[in-house]
Amino acid sequence: MSHPSEDLDPCRAVHTYRLGRAIVVELRGEIDMWTAPTVRSHLRYLTQPRGAVLVVDLRPVTFFDCSGLEALLDAHHWTVLGRGRLKVVCDDTRILHLLTTTRTHALFHPTATLAEALPG
Protein backbone atom coordinates (compact mmCIF):
# COMPACT_ATOMS: atom_id res chain seq x y z
CA MET A 1 0.00 0.00 0.00
CA SER A 2 1.39 3.35 -0.94
CA HIS A 3 -0.60 5.32 1.61
CA PRO A 4 -2.71 3.55 4.23
CA SER A 5 -6.17 4.94 4.67
CA GLU A 6 -8.53 4.61 7.56
CA ASP A 7 -11.20 3.38 5.17
CA LEU A 8 -10.18 1.38 2.09
CA ASP A 9 -13.59 -0.11 1.35
CA PRO A 10 -14.18 -1.10 -2.27
CA CYS A 11 -17.79 -2.02 -1.53
CA ARG A 12 -20.21 -2.41 1.34
CA ALA A 13 -19.08 -6.02 1.85
CA VAL A 14 -15.58 -4.96 2.96
CA HIS A 15 -14.42 -2.62 5.72
CA THR A 16 -10.67 -2.26 6.25
CA TYR A 17 -8.74 -0.61 9.05
CA ARG A 18 -5.42 -0.83 10.87
CA LEU A 19 -5.16 -2.19 14.38
CA GLY A 20 -1.60 -2.12 15.65
CA ARG A 21 0.62 -3.92 13.13
CA ALA A 22 -2.32 -5.73 11.55
CA ILE A 23 -4.61 -4.79 8.71
CA VAL A 24 -8.10 -5.93 9.67
CA VAL A 25 -10.45 -6.79 6.82
CA GLU A 26 -13.98 -7.07 8.12
CA LEU A 27 -16.26 -8.83 5.66
CA ARG A 28 -19.95 -8.03 5.92
CA GLY A 29 -23.21 -9.43 4.63
CA GLU A 30 -23.23 -12.02 1.88
CA ILE A 31 -19.92 -13.19 0.46
CA ASP A 32 -20.93 -15.07 -2.64
CA MET A 33 -20.21 -15.23 -6.36
CA TRP A 34 -21.28 -11.59 -6.75
CA THR A 35 -19.20 -10.04 -3.96
CA ALA A 36 -16.24 -12.47 -3.84
CA PRO A 37 -14.43 -10.97 -6.86
CA THR A 38 -14.33 -7.56 -5.13
CA VAL A 39 -13.26 -9.19 -1.86
CA ARG A 40 -10.53 -11.14 -3.68
CA SER A 41 -9.29 -8.02 -5.43
CA HIS A 42 -9.19 -6.07 -2.17
CA LEU A 43 -7.36 -8.85 -0.33
CA ARG A 44 -4.86 -9.12 -3.18
CA TYR A 45 -4.11 -5.41 -2.90
CA LEU A 46 -3.60 -5.69 0.87
CA THR A 47 -1.18 -8.63 0.56
CA GLN A 48 1.19 -6.62 -1.67
CA PRO A 49 3.51 -5.38 1.10
CA ARG A 50 6.03 -8.03 2.12
CA GLY A 51 5.39 -9.31 5.61
CA ALA A 52 1.78 -8.11 5.67
CA VAL A 53 -0.29 -9.27 8.64
CA LEU A 54 -3.93 -9.59 7.59
CA VAL A 55 -6.76 -10.43 9.92
CA VAL A 56 -9.95 -11.36 8.06
CA ASP A 57 -12.94 -10.95 10.35
CA LEU A 58 -15.88 -13.06 9.20
CA ARG A 59 -18.12 -12.40 12.21
CA PRO A 60 -20.38 -9.87 10.41
CA VAL A 61 -20.89 -12.26 7.45
CA THR A 62 -24.45 -13.51 6.99
CA PHE A 63 -23.73 -15.86 4.08
CA PHE A 64 -20.44 -17.39 2.96
CA ASP A 65 -20.09 -19.88 0.15
CA CYS A 66 -17.24 -21.50 -1.76
CA SER A 67 -16.63 -18.26 -3.67
CA GLY A 68 -15.70 -16.61 -0.38
CA LEU A 69 -13.58 -19.58 0.59
CA GLU A 70 -11.74 -19.35 -2.72
CA ALA A 71 -11.00 -15.65 -2.04
CA LEU A 72 -9.62 -16.60 1.39
CA LEU A 73 -7.47 -19.36 -0.11
CA ASP A 74 -6.08 -16.92 -2.67
CA ALA A 75 -5.32 -14.37 0.07
CA HIS A 76 -3.56 -17.05 2.10
CA HIS A 77 -1.45 -17.98 -0.92
CA TRP A 78 -0.49 -14.36 -1.64
CA THR A 79 0.28 -13.70 2.02
CA VAL A 80 2.54 -16.75 2.28
CA LEU A 81 4.36 -15.75 -0.92
CA GLY A 82 4.99 -12.33 0.62
CA ARG A 83 6.19 -13.91 3.88
CA GLY A 84 3.23 -12.47 5.73
CA ARG A 85 0.50 -13.97 7.86
CA LEU A 86 -3.24 -14.36 7.44
CA LYS A 87 -5.50 -14.87 10.44
CA VAL A 88 -9.23 -15.56 10.33
CA VAL A 89 -11.75 -14.56 12.98
CA CYS A 90 -14.95 -16.57 12.85
CA ASP A 91 -17.54 -17.73 15.36
CA ASP A 92 -20.25 -18.83 12.92
CA THR A 93 -20.85 -22.58 13.09
CA ARG A 94 -21.93 -22.74 9.42
CA ILE A 95 -18.71 -21.15 8.18
CA LEU A 96 -16.62 -23.20 10.59
CA HIS A 97 -18.37 -26.32 9.27
CA LEU A 98 -17.47 -25.28 5.69
CA LEU A 99 -13.83 -24.86 6.72
CA THR A 100 -13.85 -28.26 8.43
CA THR A 101 -15.59 -30.02 5.54
CA THR A 102 -13.16 -28.57 2.99
CA ARG A 103 -10.20 -29.36 5.27
CA THR A 104 -9.12 -25.71 5.31
CA HIS A 105 -9.78 -25.22 9.04
CA ALA A 106 -6.21 -26.28 9.84
CA LEU A 107 -4.90 -23.85 7.22
CA PHE A 108 -6.68 -20.81 8.66
CA HIS A 109 -6.78 -21.71 12.38
CA PRO A 110 -9.82 -19.49 12.98
CA THR A 111 -10.18 -17.72 16.31
CA ALA A 112 -13.43 -16.62 17.91
CA THR A 113 -12.28 -13.10 18.76
CA LEU A 114 -10.26 -10.35 17.15
CA ALA A 115 -8.01 -10.11 20.21
CA GLU A 116 -6.95 -13.75 19.77
CA ALA A 117 -6.01 -13.16 16.11
CA LEU A 118 -3.92 -10.02 16.60
CA PRO A 119 -0.15 -10.40 16.61
CA GLY A 120 1.40 -10.18 20.04
MARPAMI-118530 format. One record per residue: residue number from 0; residue in one letter; chain; x, y, z of N, C-alpha, C, O, CB in turn. Coordinates in steps of 0.05 Angstrom, whole numbers, plus 5000, padded with zeros to 4 digits. Each point is the difference from the previous one (the first is absolute). Glycine has a CB too. Example, Ala and Ser with C-alpha at 12.3 -4.5 7.8 and 13.67 -1.06 7.14 Angstrom:
0,a,A,5264,4886,5156,4982,5024,5000,5018,5024,5000,5021,5000,5013,4941,4977,5012
1,s,A,5031,5044,4961,5016,5024,5001,4985,5022,5014,5010,5022,5004,5014,4965,4953
//
This chain:
0,m,A,5017,4977,5000,4983,5023,5000,5018,5025,5000,5018,5002,5016,4945,4973,5008
1,s,A,5031,5043,4959,5016,5024,4998,4993,5019,5023,5018,5013,5011,4985,4981,4939
2,h,A,4972,5009,5056,4992,5017,5022,4976,4988,5014,4978,5001,4989,5040,5040,4987
3,p,A,4986,4949,5048,4978,4987,5015,4978,5020,5005,5005,5023,5007,5027,4944,5013
4,s,A,4944,5024,4978,4977,5017,5005,4984,4987,5023,5001,4976,5004,4997,5040,4948
5,e,A,4987,5000,5062,4983,4990,5021,4978,4983,4988,4991,4981,5013,5019,5059,5016
6,d,A,4981,4967,4947,4978,4986,4988,5007,4993,4971,4999,5018,4983,4968,5005,5048
7,l,A,5039,4952,4964,5007,4992,4973,4979,4982,4987,5006,4981,4985,5042,5022,5028
8,d,A,4927,5002,4993,4978,4983,4992,4993,5002,4970,4992,5021,4991,4991,4983,5055
9,p,A,5020,4974,4940,4992,5000,4972,4970,4996,4996,4990,5007,4979,5056,4976,5009
10,c,A,4941,5007,5032,4971,4996,4998,4990,4997,5029,5015,5000,5019,4988,4977,4935
11,r,A,4971,5020,5048,4988,4998,5027,5007,4973,5013,4996,4998,5025,4967,5031,4960
12,a,A,5046,4952,5001,5006,4974,5011,5027,4999,5014,5007,4981,5015,4966,4999,4949
13,v,A,5043,5041,5033,5027,5001,5011,5005,5026,5015,4994,5022,4990,5023,4948,4973
14,h,A,4993,5027,5062,5009,5024,5015,5028,4993,5010,5005,4980,5013,4947,5033,5002
15,t,A,5067,5006,4980,5028,4995,5006,5010,5022,5018,4995,5023,4996,5011,4953,4960
16,y,A,5010,5016,5064,5012,5019,5018,5025,4988,5012,5004,4975,5000,4952,5046,5010
17,r,A,5061,4996,5001,5025,4990,5013,4994,4998,5030,4985,5016,5012,5044,5006,4953
18,l,A,4983,4957,5047,4999,4996,5029,5027,4990,5008,5007,4977,4997,4943,5013,5003
19,g,A,5066,5028,5011,5028,4994,5006,5015,4994,4974,4999,5016,4981,4987,4966,5064
20,r,A,5028,4995,4955,5015,4993,4976,4983,4986,4979,5009,4995,4977,5031,5000,5051
21,a,A,4936,4998,4979,4983,4984,4982,4981,5018,4983,4992,5022,5008,5010,4941,5025
22,i,A,4992,5027,4944,4979,5011,4983,4976,4982,5004,5001,4976,4993,5031,5045,4973
23,v,A,4946,4990,5045,4976,4984,5004,4981,5005,4977,4993,5022,4993,5013,4981,5058
24,v,A,4985,4975,4937,4981,5000,4978,4974,4987,5011,4999,4976,5003,5038,5022,4961
25,e,A,4944,5019,5041,4974,4991,5010,4982,4995,4977,4993,5019,4985,5013,5006,5059
26,l,A,4986,4951,4952,4981,4993,4978,4972,5001,5012,4995,4991,5022,5039,4980,4954
27,r,A,4947,5040,5008,4973,5004,5009,4979,4990,4981,5005,4999,4975,5011,5041,5049
28,g,A,4962,4951,4987,4978,4991,4983,5005,4974,4985,5012,4982,5011,4977,5066,4983
29,e,A,5003,4951,4981,5002,4976,4985,5026,5000,4983,5005,5018,4985,4945,4978,5013
30,i,A,5066,4984,5006,5025,4996,4984,4994,4976,4982,5002,4977,5008,5030,5043,5029
31,d,A,4962,4987,4938,4991,4980,4981,5013,5006,4973,5019,5015,4998,4937,4978,5027
32,m,A,5034,4994,4954,5012,5003,4974,4998,5029,4990,5015,5007,4981,4973,4946,5009
33,w,A,4995,5063,5021,4997,5028,4991,5020,5018,5015,5011,5019,4988,4941,4973,5001
34,t,A,5053,5004,5036,5017,5017,5016,5029,4990,5002,5018,5015,5005,4942,4999,5021
35,a,A,5044,4960,4971,5026,4988,5003,5021,5011,4982,5023,5004,5009,4954,4955,5005
36,p,A,5017,5048,4961,5021,5012,4983,5011,5026,5011,5024,5005,4999,4955,4973,4961
37,t,A,5004,5039,5051,5008,5025,5012,5016,4994,5026,5021,5013,5004,4939,5011,4977
38,v,A,5031,4957,5035,5015,4992,5024,5028,4990,4992,5019,5008,5012,4937,4981,5012
39,r,A,5045,4994,4956,5025,4988,4991,5019,5022,4991,5024,5001,5008,4953,4957,4979
40,s,A,5013,5060,4998,5016,5023,4989,5011,5017,5023,5023,5008,5000,4950,4992,4958
41,h,A,5010,5005,5062,5008,5017,5023,5021,4985,5016,5020,5012,5009,4935,5009,4992
42,l,A,5041,4954,5004,5020,4984,5015,5026,4998,4985,5022,5002,5013,4941,4972,5008
43,r,A,5036,5024,4954,5025,4999,4983,5016,5026,5004,5024,4999,5003,4953,4970,4963
44,y,A,5009,5053,5033,5013,5026,5003,5013,5002,5028,5023,5010,5002,4943,5011,4966
45,l,A,5021,4969,5052,5010,5002,5027,5023,4981,5006,5015,5004,5019,4940,5010,4995
46,t,A,5048,4965,4970,5022,4981,5004,5026,5009,4985,5020,4987,5002,4946,4976,5004
47,q,A,5033,5059,4980,5023,5010,4985,5024,5005,5017,5022,4991,4993,4947,5029,4975
48,p,A,5029,4994,5054,5024,5005,5016,5012,4975,5011,4985,4983,5011,4997,5062,5001
49,r,A,5044,4951,4986,5013,4976,5011,4995,5001,5031,5002,5021,5012,5033,4977,4951
50,g,A,4960,4978,5047,4997,4998,5029,4973,5010,5011,4997,5004,5024,5052,5000,4979
51,a,A,4932,5000,4979,4974,5010,5008,4987,4981,5020,5002,4975,4998,4992,5048,4958
52,v,A,4993,4988,5064,4984,4985,5020,4971,5007,4995,4992,5022,5007,5047,4976,5028
53,l,A,4946,4984,4954,4971,5004,4995,4984,4984,5019,5005,4977,5006,5004,5032,4946
54,v,A,4970,5004,5059,4981,4986,5016,4973,5003,4986,4990,5023,4998,5036,4986,5046
55,v,A,4963,4969,4947,4974,5001,4986,4979,4992,5021,4999,4978,5010,5022,5010,4944
56,d,A,4961,5032,5051,4979,4996,5020,4974,4993,4986,4988,5016,4986,5034,5017,5045
57,l,A,4970,4942,4973,4975,4990,4987,4976,5002,5018,4978,4991,4992,5050,4978,4982
58,r,A,4974,5042,5050,4978,5000,5018,4975,5015,4990,4978,4991,5005,5055,5006,5031
59,p,A,4970,5025,4949,4976,5014,4989,4988,4987,4975,4981,5010,4989,5038,5031,5030
60,v,A,4993,4937,4971,4990,4987,4976,4974,4985,5006,4998,4986,5020,5050,5009,4963
61,t,A,4933,5009,4999,4974,4986,5003,4998,4976,4981,4983,4982,5005,4996,5061,5008
62,f,A,5037,4956,4966,5000,4978,4982,5029,4998,4988,5012,5020,4993,4938,4985,4996
63,f,A,5060,4970,5010,5027,4996,4990,5001,4974,4985,4995,4979,5012,5025,5047,5027
64,d,A,4985,4975,4935,5001,4975,4985,5028,4995,4990,5020,5013,5009,4933,4994,4977
65,c,A,5050,4974,4996,5026,4992,4990,5015,5022,4985,5024,5000,4998,4958,4954,4999
66,s,A,5003,5066,4993,5012,5023,4987,5016,5016,5020,5022,5009,4995,4941,4993,4971
67,g,A,5026,5001,5058,5014,5014,5021,5024,4984,5010,5021,5011,5005,4936,5010,5009
68,l,A,5039,4953,4988,5022,4982,5008,5023,5002,4980,5024,5001,5008,4944,4968,5015
69,e,A,5026,5032,4951,5020,5002,4980,5016,5026,5002,5024,5001,4997,4948,4971,4973
70,a,A,5014,5050,5037,5013,5026,5004,5019,4998,5024,5022,5011,4999,4938,5013,4981
71,l,A,5031,4963,5041,5018,4996,5024,5024,4983,4993,5022,5006,5009,4938,4998,5021
72,l,A,5036,4975,4955,5023,4983,4992,5020,5016,4983,5024,4997,5003,4945,4962,4998
73,d,A,5021,5057,4981,5017,5017,4984,5016,5019,5017,5024,5003,4997,4944,4993,4964
74,a,A,5018,5017,5058,5014,5019,5018,5021,4985,5017,5021,5011,5005,4937,5017,4997
75,h,A,5036,4948,5007,5020,4985,5015,5025,4995,4983,5022,5004,5009,4941,4974,5018
76,h,A,5032,5014,4948,5022,4994,4982,5017,5026,4996,5025,4998,5002,4947,4967,4975
77,w,A,5016,5057,5017,5014,5025,4995,5015,5009,5025,5022,5010,4998,4944,5003,4968
78,t,A,5022,4983,5057,5013,5008,5025,5024,4983,5006,5021,5011,5007,4935,5004,5011
79,v,A,5042,4959,4978,5023,4982,5004,5022,5007,4980,5024,5000,5008,4945,4963,5008
80,l,A,5025,5042,4959,5020,5008,4981,5015,5025,5008,5024,5003,4995,4949,4976,4969
81,g,A,5013,5040,5049,5012,5024,5009,5011,4998,5028,5007,5021,5013,4962,5003,4958
82,r,A,5033,4952,5040,5011,4995,5027,4984,5014,5021,5011,5009,5020,5034,4985,4960
83,g,A,4929,5008,5016,4983,5013,5020,4983,4979,5014,5006,4976,4999,4992,5065,4973
84,r,A,4982,4968,5042,4982,4982,5014,4971,5008,4995,4994,5023,4998,5041,4969,5038
85,l,A,4948,4987,4964,4971,5005,4997,4987,4986,5023,5004,4976,5005,4998,5027,4944
86,k,A,4982,5012,5066,4984,4989,5022,4971,5003,4993,4992,5019,4986,5044,4992,5048
87,v,A,4947,4971,4975,4971,5001,4996,4986,5000,5026,5006,4984,5018,4999,4992,4938
88,v,A,4976,5042,5047,4983,5002,5024,4972,4991,4991,4988,5011,4982,5040,5027,5039
89,c,A,4962,4941,4992,4974,4990,4993,4988,4985,5024,5013,4984,5013,5001,5012,4939
90,d,A,4960,5010,5053,4986,4985,5021,4974,4988,4990,4983,4991,5016,5038,5040,5018
91,d,A,4975,4970,4940,4976,4989,4987,5003,4970,4995,5018,4992,4986,4973,5054,4993
92,t,A,4992,4939,5033,5002,4970,4997,4997,4991,4971,5013,4980,4992,4969,5016,5054
93,r,A,5002,5018,4938,4997,4992,4971,5026,5004,4985,5008,4983,4984,4944,5029,5018
94,i,A,5061,5011,5003,5026,5005,4986,5021,4981,5010,5016,4990,4985,4971,5059,5008
95,l,A,5014,4947,5033,5020,4982,5012,4996,4972,4989,5019,4985,4995,4983,5043,5047
96,h,A,4973,4964,4954,4994,4974,4988,5010,4998,4972,5011,4980,4992,4948,5016,5037
97,l,A,5038,5026,4955,5011,5000,4973,5030,4997,5000,5011,4985,4984,4951,5045,5002
98,l,A,5051,4984,5033,5029,4998,5001,5009,4971,5008,5020,4990,4990,4982,5059,5023
99,t,A,4983,4939,5005,5006,4973,5009,4995,4980,4977,5017,4983,4995,4971,5029,5052
100,t,A,4989,4991,4940,4993,4982,4978,5020,5001,4977,5006,4980,4987,4946,5025,5026
101,t,A,5058,5019,4981,5019,5004,4978,5029,4996,5009,5018,5004,4984,4949,5027,4994
102,r,A,5037,4962,5047,5026,4995,5011,5018,5025,4999,5025,4997,4997,4971,4955,4990
103,t,A,4992,5071,5015,5016,5025,5000,5001,5012,5028,5013,5020,5005,4973,4988,4948
104,h,A,4999,4980,5066,5000,5010,5028,5029,5000,5011,5008,5020,5012,4946,4962,4995
105,a,A,5061,4998,4988,5028,4998,5010,5018,5021,4986,5020,5008,5011,4973,4943,4999
106,l,A,5000,5057,4966,5015,5020,4985,4996,5028,5012,5019,5015,5002,4977,4957,4957
107,f,A,4979,5034,5049,4993,5027,5009,5001,5003,5031,5004,5022,5010,4968,4982,4950
108,h,A,5026,4974,5054,4999,5001,5030,4983,5023,5010,5009,5018,5014,5037,4962,4986
109,p,A,4928,5019,4994,4983,5022,5008,4998,5004,5030,5000,4980,5015,4974,5012,4943
110,t,A,5024,5033,5050,4996,5007,5028,4973,5012,5003,4988,5010,4981,5062,4997,5026
111,a,A,4939,4992,5017,4973,5011,5005,5000,5030,5004,4979,5012,4997,5009,4944,5023
112,t,A,5035,5055,4988,5000,5029,5005,5023,5014,4985,5020,4987,4993,4960,5004,5052
113,l,A,5017,5034,4951,5021,5016,4987,5025,5001,5017,5022,4999,4989,4943,5028,4988
114,a,A,5032,4975,5049,5023,5002,5018,5018,4975,4998,5024,5002,5001,4948,5026,5030
115,e,A,5015,4949,4965,5016,4975,4997,5016,4999,4974,5021,4988,4999,4944,4989,5028
116,a,A,5025,5037,4953,5013,4999,4973,5022,5020,4997,5017,4997,4982,4940,4987,5000
117,l,A,5043,5037,5034,5020,5022,4997,5027,4990,5008,5004,4985,5019,4961,5049,4990
118,p,A,5055,4976,4976,5028,4992,5007,5008,5011,5027,4992,5023,5007,5020,4975,4945
119,g,A,5003,4987,5063,5008,5008,5027,5023,5019,5002,5008,5008,5022,4975,4950,4991
//
